[in-house]
Every structure is written in C-alpha cells, then in structure tokens.
Amino acid sequence: MSGLRVAAPASVAEALAGIAGIAGVGPFFAVTVGAADGRWRPVAHAYADGMAHLVAARAARYGTSEPRIAASIVQLGHAARLWALVLGCAAAHGVVPDLGDLHQESGGGALRLPEPRGLVAPGLDDLAPLLYRTVMAEHLAPLAAGLRVKVAPGLLHGNAASALAEAARDLAGARPGLRVPVSGLARRLLGLGDLRGRGDFTGPGLTFRRRTCCLYHRVPGAARCGDCWFGRASRPGRPEPSPTVATLDVDHRA
C-alpha cells in the first residue's frame, strides 16, 4: 500500500458529509462528526464487553433464548455501519476515514468520529486492502474476540460479507454514478482474507447470496434474509424471504 498518503481534513470532512447526505437510505449511512458529549464511548470499550448491552436488548426484543442469535445480529448491524461509512467515502472520494478513535452511542449503535482524519488511496490495489484492514482487522476482529457467547467465526465472516454487499447495493442504488467503483471495490474485497468464499454476487443490481446463515430465521416468527444460503422456499406459516436483510425488521441491524 505504498500509494497511500494522508488526506487533507477538508477532504475527509467532505467525504463524511456526502455519506451523511444519503442517510435517508438507511441508518447505517449516518455518522456524527465532532466533539463528544456523555452519550458516547470509545468503540473499543464496546468491543471489550462484546456489546453486551446491545446483545441483551436484542435478545429481549426478539424473545429468543439463544443469545448467539442476538450476538450475530448485533455484529451484523455494526458491520453494516462500518462498511457503509468506509465504502461510501472510498468509492466517491478515494478517501478512507481514520476509525482509530471511533465512538459508539452508549445506548445504541450510532457512530461518531471526533474529527475528520483519513488516508487517500489512488486505486483499487491500495483501497481494497486498506478497507479490509480497517473494517475486518481493526474493528470486527476485536468485536468477535469480545463476544460473551460462542458464535462460529465463519458465521461472523459471512455476516461481514453480507453487510458489505448490502452497503454496496444501497450505495449504488442511492448514487447510480458510483455503481462502477462501488461494485469494483466490493468484488475486490470479497476476494480478500476472511471474506473470501463467504458469498457471491449472483445477478444485476449487486444481488448477493451468502454461504453461511446469520441465524435470524431462528427468531420466533421471522422470515429468512434475502441473501440466505438456505434457498428461496418459505417454511410453512412464515412469510416469503425479503429482498434485503434490513427489511425483515425495522431495526434488524441497529
């Protein structure tokens, strides 16, 4: 990654503002930038305790006695927020924000950056490995290590791939002019490290099929996700699979 250079703060701020500008697509594209108040804590602290408060709240909301389901969905939601943030900035501006001082809302999943810092990468050869390192190694790996319930690593890696695909699909839908760079970055990322072999784009519109299950179908009364590896047929008494994961539940990934 020899082509990387420090980005001007104004460039990072512009990229982050652009992401915030499409937050109407979904809550995962929203990010706060600026000084913190008492509502925020370093995300590293949340990783250390496995986001236990969010996992407990999710399990109670779903009415499930399997905490691993809630842990999977919390991790999936956090992955979606991370990918939306870095993929949008990278595809539109060639800038990758520095998430080293990332904060999380104490009572929820929202994210905040204290100031706009980041790196500029000139092309896919540098961008894709940098995005992978930022999301997978520096954030999702410590979150997985902190989870208080056992969740298979392959499932969590599949969640990361699914979240990446949905962020790419939503970005391309909201900004058609970004479809080519977004698609190129997402496809390159799916060939790296723990994302390799976790799923494939299968059709136009960045349709994706994962190769592991996030466990959401085990929630009482829930449907399967649109990218579920189990296939398309409904189970008796359950609704048809939704086209996207997020539409299964209003705040499925919050």
C-alpha contacts under 8 A as a table, 3 or more apart, distances in Angstrom:
res1	aa1	res2	aa2	distance
1	M	4	L	6.03
1	M	125	D	7.50
1	M	126	D	5.00
1	M	129	P	7.78
1	M	130	L	7.76
2	S	126	D	7.66
3	G	121	A	6.12
3	G	122	P	6.46
3	G	126	D	6.68
4	L	119	L	6.41
4	L	120	V	5.64
4	L	121	A	4.85
4	L	122	P	7.24
4	L	126	D	7.04
5	R	119	L	5.57
5	R	120	V	5.32
5	R	121	A	6.83
6	V	118	G	6.25
6	V	119	L	4.55
6	V	120	V	6.06
7	A	11	S	6.50
7	A	12	V	6.67
7	A	95	V	7.02
7	A	117	R	6.94
7	A	118	G	5.43
7	A	119	L	4.74
7	A	120	V	5.28
8	A	11	S	5.28
8	A	12	V	6.60
8	A	117	R	7.53
8	A	118	G	7.83
9	P	12	V	5.14
9	P	13	A	6.06
9	P	116	P	5.41
9	P	117	R	5.57
9	P	118	G	7.52
10	A	13	A	5.00
10	A	14	E	6.12
10	A	116	P	7.55
11	S	14	E	5.11
11	S	15	A	6.27
11	S	93	H	7.99
11	S	95	V	7.63
12	V	15	A	5.05
12	V	16	L	6.15
12	V	95	V	6.52
12	V	96	V	7.78
12	V	97	P	6.46
12	V	116	P	5.39
12	V	117	R	6.06
12	V	118	G	6.28
13	A	16	L	5.13
13	A	17	A	6.06
13	A	116	P	5.31
13	A	117	R	7.99
14	E	17	A	5.07
14	E	18	G	6.21
15	A	18	G	5.08
15	A	19	I	6.50
15	A	88	G	7.93
15	A	89	C	5.15
15	A	92	A	7.37
15	A	93	H	6.16
15	A	95	V	7.14
16	L	19	I	5.10
16	L	20	A	6.28
16	L	31	V	7.55
16	L	85	L	7.68
16	L	89	C	6.55
16	L	116	P	7.84
17	A	20	A	5.00
17	A	21	G	6.07
18	G	21	G	4.97
18	G	22	I	6.91
18	G	89	C	7.67
19	I	22	I	5.56
19	I	23	A	6.74
19	I	29	F	5.90
19	I	30	A	6.90
19	I	31	V	7.77
19	I	85	L	6.75
19	I	88	G	6.22
19	I	89	C	6.84
20	A	23	A	5.14
20	A	29	F	6.10
20	A	30	A	5.02
20	A	31	V	6.18
21	G	24	G	7.56
22	I	25	V	5.82
22	I	26	G	7.95
22	I	29	F	6.60
22	I	30	A	7.88
22	I	174	A	7.11
23	A	26	G	5.48
23	A	27	P	5.88
23	A	28	F	7.13
23	A	29	F	4.71
23	A	30	A	5.04
24	G	27	P	7.16
24	G	29	F	7.97
25	V	29	F	7.34
25	V	170	D	6.92
25	V	174	A	6.97
26	G	29	F	6.15
26	G	30	A	7.80
27	P	30	A	5.51
27	P	81	R	7.98
27	P	254	A	7.76
28	F	77	G	7.97
28	F	80	A	6.21
28	F	81	R	4.40
28	F	82	L	7.92
28	F	84	A	6.28
28	F	85	L	7.80
28	F	110	A	7.97
28	F	254	A	7.93
29	F	81	R	6.45
29	F	84	A	5.52
29	F	85	L	6.14
30	A	85	L	7.98
30	A	110	A	7.53
30	A	111	L	7.64
31	V	85	L	7.67
31	V	110	A	7.04
31	V	111	L	5.42
31	V	112	R	5.59
31	V	113	L	7.48
32	T	111	L	6.41
32	T	112	R	4.46
32	T	113	L	6.27
33	V	112	R	5.57
33	V	113	L	4.81
33	V	114	P	5.61
33	V	115	E	6.06
33	V	116	P	7.22
34	G	112	R	7.46
34	G	113	L	6.37
34	G	114	P	4.59
34	G	115	E	5.68
35	A	114	P	5.41
35	A	115	E	7.77
36	A	39	R	7.49
36	A	40	W	6.34
36	A	112	R	7.96
36	A	114	P	6.85
37	D	40	W	6.31
38	G	41	R	7.84
39	R	105	E	5.63
39	R	106	S	5.44
39	R	107	G	7.55
40	W	103	H	6.00
40	W	104	Q	5.49
40	W	105	E	4.44
40	W	106	S	5.12
40	W	112	R	7.81
41	R	45	H	7.09
41	R	46	A	7.78
41	R	103	H	5.28
41	R	104	Q	5.59
41	R	105	E	6.48
41	R	106	S	6.03
42	P	45	H	5.59
42	P	46	A	7.10
42	P	101	D	6.84
42	P	102	L	6.13
42	P	103	H	4.26
42	P	104	Q	6.23
43	V	46	A	5.00
43	V	47	Y	6.29
43	V	101	D	7.80
43	V	102	L	5.79
43	V	103	H	4.73
43	V	104	Q	5.24
44	A	47	Y	4.99
44	A	48	A	6.21
44	A	142	P	7.96
45	H	48	A	5.09
45	H	49	D	6.68
46	A	49	D	5.49
46	A	50	G	6.11
46	A	51	M	4.96
46	A	52	A	7.87
46	A	104	Q	7.67
46	A	143	L	7.79
47	Y	50	G	4.87
47	Y	51	M	5.97
47	Y	142	P	5.98
47	Y	143	L	4.37
47	Y	144	A	7.76
47	Y	145	A	7.84
47	Y	146	G	5.53
47	Y	147	L	7.65
48	A	51	M	7.67
48	A	142	P	7.36
48	A	143	L	6.98
48	A	145	A	7.82
48	A	146	G	4.91
48	A	147	L	7.94
49	D	52	A	5.86
49	D	146	G	5.52
49	D	147	L	6.76
49	D	148	R	7.34
50	G	143	L	5.87
50	G	144	A	7.23
50	G	145	A	7.60
50	G	146	G	4.26
50	G	147	L	3.89
50	G	148	R	5.95
51	M	54	L	5.51
51	M	55	V	6.26
51	M	74	V	7.86
51	M	143	L	7.81
51	M	146	G	7.95
51	M	147	L	7.20
52	A	55	V	5.00
52	A	56	A	6.03
52	A	147	L	7.50
52	A	148	R	7.28
53	H	56	A	5.28
53	H	57	A	6.20
53	H	107	G	7.86
54	L	57	A	5.08
54	L	58	R	5.99
54	L	74	V	6.80
54	L	107	G	7.77
54	L	108	G	6.93
54	L	109	G	7.96
55	V	58	R	5.10
55	V	59	A	6.13
55	V	67	P	7.21
55	V	70	A	5.26
55	V	71	A	5.24
55	V	74	V	6.26
56	A	59	A	5.20
56	A	60	A	6.26
56	A	67	P	7.54
56	A	70	A	7.40
57	A	60	A	5.19
57	A	61	R	6.15
58	R	61	R	5.04
58	R	62	Y	6.12
58	R	70	A	5.43
58	R	74	V	7.58
59	A	62	Y	5.21
59	A	63	G	5.96
59	A	64	T	5.53
59	A	65	S	7.16
59	A	66	E	7.48
59	A	67	P	6.09
59	A	69	I	7.51
59	A	70	A	5.12
60	A	63	G	5.05
60	A	64	T	6.77
62	Y	70	A	8.00
62	Y	219	V	6.27
62	Y	220	P	7.29
63	G	219	V	7.49
63	G	220	P	7.24
64	T	67	P	7.22
64	T	69	I	7.88
64	T	219	V	6.22
64	T	220	P	7.14
66	E	69	I	5.79
66	E	70	A	7.39
67	P	70	A	5.25
67	P	71	A	6.19
67	P	149	V	6.85
68	R	71	A	4.89
68	R	72	S	6.01
68	R	149	V	5.92
68	R	150	K	6.63
68	R	151	V	6.01
69	I	72	S	5.18
69	I	73	I	6.38
69	I	214	C	7.52
69	I	215	L	5.60
69	I	216	Y	6.46
69	I	218	R	7.59
69	I	219	V	7.70
70	A	73	I	5.21
70	A	74	V	6.12
71	A	74	V	5.19
71	A	75	Q	6.17
71	A	147	L	7.30
71	A	149	V	7.36
71	A	151	V	7.70
72	S	75	Q	5.23
72	S	76	L	6.07
72	S	151	V	7.17
72	S	155	L	7.95
72	S	156	L	6.85
72	S	159	N	7.71
72	S	214	C	6.20
72	S	215	L	7.26
73	I	76	L	4.83
73	I	77	G	6.07
73	I	214	C	7.01
73	I	216	Y	7.27
73	I	252	H	7.17
73	I	253	R	6.18
74	V	77	G	5.14
74	V	78	H	6.26
74	V	253	R	6.33
74	V	254	A	7.13
75	Q	78	H	5.14
75	Q	79	A	6.09
75	Q	140	L	7.80
75	Q	143	L	7.66
75	Q	144	A	7.97
75	Q	156	L	7.40
75	Q	159	N	7.59
76	L	79	A	5.11
76	L	80	A	6.24
76	L	156	L	7.63
76	L	159	N	5.33
76	L	160	A	6.51
76	L	163	A	6.45
76	L	253	R	6.29
77	G	80	A	5.07
77	G	81	R	6.47
77	G	109	G	7.98
77	G	163	A	7.59
77	G	252	H	7.37
77	G	253	R	3.71
77	G	254	A	5.50
78	H	81	R	5.17
78	H	82	L	6.31
78	H	109	G	6.96
78	H	253	R	7.24
78	H	254	A	7.53
79	A	82	L	5.12
79	A	83	W	6.10
79	A	135	V	7.63
79	A	140	L	7.06
79	A	159	N	7.60
79	A	160	A	5.75
79	A	163	A	5.92
79	A	164	L	7.61
80	A	83	W	5.29
80	A	84	A	6.02
80	A	160	A	7.59
80	A	163	A	4.63
80	A	164	L	6.55
80	A	166	E	7.64
80	A	167	A	6.45
80	A	253	R	7.52
81	R	84	A	5.25
81	R	85	L	6.23
81	R	111	L	7.91
82	L	85	L	5.27
82	L	86	V	6.34
82	L	135	V	6.43
83	W	86	V	5.37
83	W	87	L	5.49
83	W	88	G	7.90
83	W	135	V	7.04
83	W	163	A	7.02
83	W	164	L	5.65
83	W	167	A	6.30
84	A	87	L	5.44
84	A	88	G	5.79
84	A	164	L	7.61
84	A	167	A	5.15
84	A	168	A	7.56
84	A	171	L	7.80
85	L	88	G	5.64
85	L	89	C	6.40
86	V	89	C	5.27
86	V	90	A	5.96
86	V	96	V	5.76
86	V	97	P	6.53
86	V	131	L	6.77
87	L	90	A	5.13
87	L	91	A	5.91
87	L	96	V	7.98
87	L	131	L	7.51
87	L	167	A	7.66
87	L	168	A	7.37
87	L	182	V	7.21
87	L	185	L	7.82
88	G	91	A	5.36
88	G	92	A	6.03
88	G	171	L	6.85
88	G	182	V	7.79
89	C	92	A	5.50
89	C	93	H	5.59
89	C	94	G	6.62
89	C	95	V	5.57
89	C	96	V	6.09
89	C	97	P	7.36
90	A	93	H	5.45
90	A	94	G	4.27
90	A	95	V	4.76
90	A	96	V	5.44
90	A	127	L	7.24
91	A	94	G	5.85
91	A	95	V	7.95
91	A	178	L	6.68
91	A	181	P	5.48
91	A	182	V	5.53
91	A	185	L	7.49
92	A	178	L	6.63
92	A	181	P	7.92
94	G	120	V	5.80
94	G	121	A	5.82
94	G	122	P	6.71
94	G	123	G	7.63
94	G	127	L	7.60
95	V	118	G	6.63
95	V	119	L	5.67
95	V	120	V	4.64
95	V	121	A	6.55
96	V	118	G	5.43
96	V	119	L	5.31
96	V	120	V	6.42
96	V	121	A	7.75
96	V	127	L	7.90
96	V	130	L	7.81
96	V	131	L	7.21
97	P	116	P	7.04
97	P	117	R	5.78
97	P	118	G	4.07
97	P	119	L	6.50
98	D	101	D	7.56
98	D	116	P	7.65
98	D	117	R	5.36
98	D	118	G	4.43
98	D	119	L	7.18
99	L	102	L	4.98
99	L	113	L	7.27
99	L	134	T	7.33
101	D	113	L	6.70
101	D	114	P	7.18
102	L	111	L	7.00
102	L	112	R	6.04
102	L	113	L	5.22
102	L	114	P	7.45
103	H	111	L	5.70
103	H	112	R	5.05
103	H	113	L	6.30
103	H	114	P	7.98
104	Q	108	G	7.38
104	Q	109	G	6.13
104	Q	110	A	5.68
104	Q	111	L	4.65
104	Q	112	R	6.23
105	E	108	G	5.24
105	E	109	G	5.90
105	E	110	A	5.29
105	E	111	L	6.27
105	E	112	R	7.66
106	S	109	G	7.86
108	G	254	A	7.37
109	G	254	A	5.79
110	A	254	A	7.98
113	L	116	P	7.04
121	A	124	L	7.97
121	A	126	D	5.74
121	A	127	L	5.53
122	P	126	D	6.93
122	P	127	L	7.40
123	G	126	D	5.76
123	G	127	L	5.91
124	L	127	L	4.80
124	L	128	A	5.56
124	L	184	G	7.88
124	L	185	L	6.66
124	L	188	R	7.82
125	D	128	A	6.30
125	D	129	P	7.19
126	D	129	P	5.89
126	D	130	L	6.28
127	L	130	L	5.19
127	L	131	L	6.12
127	L	185	L	7.77
128	A	131	L	5.20
128	A	132	Y	6.14
128	A	185	L	6.12
128	A	188	R	6.41
128	A	189	L	5.71
129	P	132	Y	4.99
129	P	133	R	6.09
129	P	189	L	7.46
129	P	192	L	7.70
130	L	133	R	5.17
130	L	134	T	6.07
131	L	134	T	5.06
131	L	135	V	6.14
131	L	189	L	7.96
132	Y	135	V	5.48
132	Y	136	M	5.46
132	Y	137	A	7.09
132	Y	189	L	6.66
132	Y	192	L	7.50
133	R	136	M	5.55
133	R	137	A	4.89
133	R	138	E	6.23
134	T	137	A	6.14
134	T	138	E	5.23
134	T	139	H	6.79
135	V	138	E	5.87
135	V	139	H	5.27
135	V	140	L	6.13
136	M	139	H	5.84
136	M	140	L	4.94
136	M	141	A	5.94
136	M	160	A	7.90
137	A	140	L	6.30
137	A	141	A	5.27
137	A	142	P	7.61
138	E	141	A	6.47
138	E	142	P	6.90
139	H	142	P	5.69
139	H	143	L	6.32
140	L	143	L	5.00
140	L	144	A	6.08
141	A	144	A	5.16
141	A	145	A	6.28
142	P	145	A	4.96
142	P	146	G	6.23
143	L	146	G	5.14
143	L	147	L	6.41
144	A	147	L	5.43
144	A	153	P	7.86
144	A	156	L	7.66
147	L	150	K	7.24
151	V	155	L	7.10
151	V	156	L	7.24
152	A	155	L	5.30
152	A	156	L	6.61
153	P	156	L	5.15
153	P	157	H	6.17
154	G	157	H	5.03
154	G	158	G	6.04
154	G	212	T	7.32
155	L	158	G	4.96
155	L	159	N	6.20
155	L	212	T	5.75
155	L	213	C	6.44
155	L	214	C	6.37
156	L	159	N	4.91
156	L	160	A	6.31
156	L	214	C	7.77
157	H	160	A	5.00
157	H	161	A	6.35
157	H	194	D	6.11
157	H	195	L	6.11
157	H	198	R	7.00
158	G	161	A	5.06
158	G	162	S	6.12
158	G	195	L	7.11
158	G	198	R	5.15
158	G	199	G	7.26
158	G	210	R	6.60
158	G	211	R	6.92
158	G	212	T	5.75
158	G	213	C	7.49
158	G	214	C	7.62
159	N	162	S	5.03
159	N	163	A	6.03
159	N	214	C	6.34
160	A	163	A	5.13
160	A	164	L	6.14
160	A	195	L	7.28
161	A	164	L	5.06
161	A	165	A	6.22
161	A	190	L	6.84
161	A	195	L	5.82
161	A	198	R	6.29
161	A	199	G	6.83
161	A	210	R	7.53
162	S	165	A	5.13
162	S	166	E	6.24
162	S	199	G	7.56
162	S	208	F	7.56
162	S	210	R	6.45
162	S	227	D	7.62
163	A	166	E	5.20
163	A	167	A	6.10
164	L	167	A	5.18
164	L	168	A	6.17
164	L	186	A	6.90
165	A	168	A	5.11
165	A	169	R	6.12
165	A	186	A	6.81
165	A	201	F	7.96
165	A	206	L	7.26
165	A	208	F	6.55
166	E	169	R	4.96
166	E	170	D	6.03
166	E	244	T	7.50
167	A	170	D	5.20
167	A	171	L	6.03
168	A	171	L	5.15
168	A	172	A	6.08
168	A	182	V	5.90
168	A	183	S	6.72
168	A	186	A	6.60
168	A	206	L	7.56
169	R	172	A	5.22
169	R	173	G	6.11
169	R	205	G	6.75
169	R	206	L	5.63
169	R	207	T	7.67
170	D	173	G	5.05
170	D	174	A	6.09
171	L	174	A	5.16
171	L	175	R	5.85
171	L	176	P	7.88
171	L	178	L	7.37
171	L	179	R	7.61
171	L	182	V	7.45
172	A	175	R	5.14
172	A	176	P	5.09
172	A	177	G	7.42
172	A	178	L	5.72
172	A	179	R	4.54
172	A	182	V	6.71
172	A	183	S	7.93
173	G	176	P	5.71
173	G	179	R	7.72
175	R	178	L	5.56
175	R	179	R	7.17
176	P	179	R	5.31
177	G	180	V	7.41
178	L	181	P	5.62
178	L	182	V	5.81
179	R	182	V	5.20
179	R	183	S	5.80
180	V	183	S	5.24
180	V	184	G	6.07
181	P	184	G	5.06
181	P	185	L	6.07
182	V	185	L	5.25
182	V	186	A	6.08
183	S	186	A	5.17
183	S	187	R	6.04
183	S	206	L	7.45
184	G	187	R	5.31
184	G	188	R	6.13
185	L	188	R	5.14
185	L	189	L	6.07
186	A	189	L	5.08
186	A	190	L	6.22
187	R	190	L	5.19
187	R	191	G	6.80
187	R	201	F	8.00
188	R	191	G	5.44
188	R	192	L	7.04
189	L	192	L	5.32
189	L	195	L	7.07
190	L	195	L	5.09
190	L	196	R	5.29
190	L	197	G	7.45
190	L	198	R	7.58
190	L	199	G	7.69
190	L	200	D	7.90
191	G	195	L	6.38
191	G	196	R	4.54
191	G	197	G	7.32
192	L	195	L	5.66
192	L	196	R	5.29
193	G	196	R	5.70
194	D	197	G	7.99
194	D	198	R	7.85
195	L	198	R	5.58
196	R	199	G	7.74
197	G	200	D	7.71
197	G	211	R	7.71
198	R	210	R	5.87
198	R	211	R	5.39
198	R	212	T	7.07
199	G	208	F	6.99
199	G	209	R	5.52
199	G	210	R	3.95
199	G	211	R	5.24
200	D	208	F	5.63
200	D	209	R	5.58
200	D	210	R	6.50
201	F	206	L	5.76
201	F	207	T	5.47
201	F	208	F	4.32
201	F	209	R	6.46
202	T	206	L	7.21
202	T	207	T	5.53
202	T	208	F	5.58
202	T	209	R	6.69
203	G	206	L	6.13
203	G	207	T	5.20
203	G	208	F	7.48
204	P	207	T	6.16
207	T	227	D	7.91
208	F	227	D	5.74
209	R	227	D	4.53
209	R	228	C	6.33
209	R	229	W	6.31
210	R	213	C	7.57
210	R	227	D	5.81
210	R	228	C	6.08
210	R	229	W	5.57
211	R	228	C	7.61
211	R	229	W	5.26
212	T	228	C	7.51
212	T	229	W	6.13
213	C	216	Y	7.85
213	C	228	C	6.29
213	C	229	W	6.49
213	C	230	F	7.79
214	C	217	H	7.94
215	L	218	R	5.61
215	L	219	V	7.70
216	Y	219	V	5.59
216	Y	222	A	6.99
216	Y	223	A	7.70
216	Y	224	R	6.77
216	Y	225	C	7.51
217	H	220	P	7.85
217	H	222	A	5.47
217	H	223	A	5.56
217	H	224	R	4.92
217	H	225	C	7.52
218	R	222	A	7.03
219	V	222	A	5.40
221	G	238	R	6.61
222	A	238	R	6.96
222	A	239	P	7.75
222	A	248	L	7.53
223	A	234	S	7.95
223	A	238	R	5.99
223	A	239	P	5.68
223	A	240	E	6.63
223	A	241	P	5.66
223	A	242	S	7.46
223	A	248	L	6.86
224	R	228	C	6.33
224	R	240	E	7.71
224	R	241	P	5.08
224	R	242	S	7.17
224	R	248	L	7.93
225	C	228	C	5.14
225	C	241	P	5.70
225	C	242	S	5.88
225	C	243	P	7.39
225	C	244	T	6.49
225	C	245	V	4.98
225	C	248	L	6.94
226	G	241	P	5.38
226	G	242	S	4.83
226	G	243	P	4.54
226	G	244	T	4.98
226	G	245	V	5.89
227	D	243	P	7.63
227	D	244	T	7.13
227	D	245	V	7.36
228	C	231	G	6.33
228	C	232	R	7.92
232	R	240	E	7.88
232	R	241	P	6.69
233	A	240	E	7.54
234	S	238	R	6.34
234	S	239	P	6.64
234	S	240	E	5.47
234	S	241	P	6.91
235	R	238	R	5.52
235	R	239	P	7.84
242	S	245	V	6.83
242	S	247	T	6.50
242	S	248	L	6.23
243	P	247	T	7.53
244	T	247	T	5.75
244	T	248	L	7.39
245	V	248	L	5.77
245	V	252	H	7.52
246	A	249	D	6.12
246	A	250	V	6.76
246	A	251	D	7.03
246	A	252	H	5.59
246	A	253	R	6.59
247	T	250	V	6.18
247	T	252	H	7.56
248	L	252	H	6.68
249	D	252	H	4.63
251	D	254	A	5.00
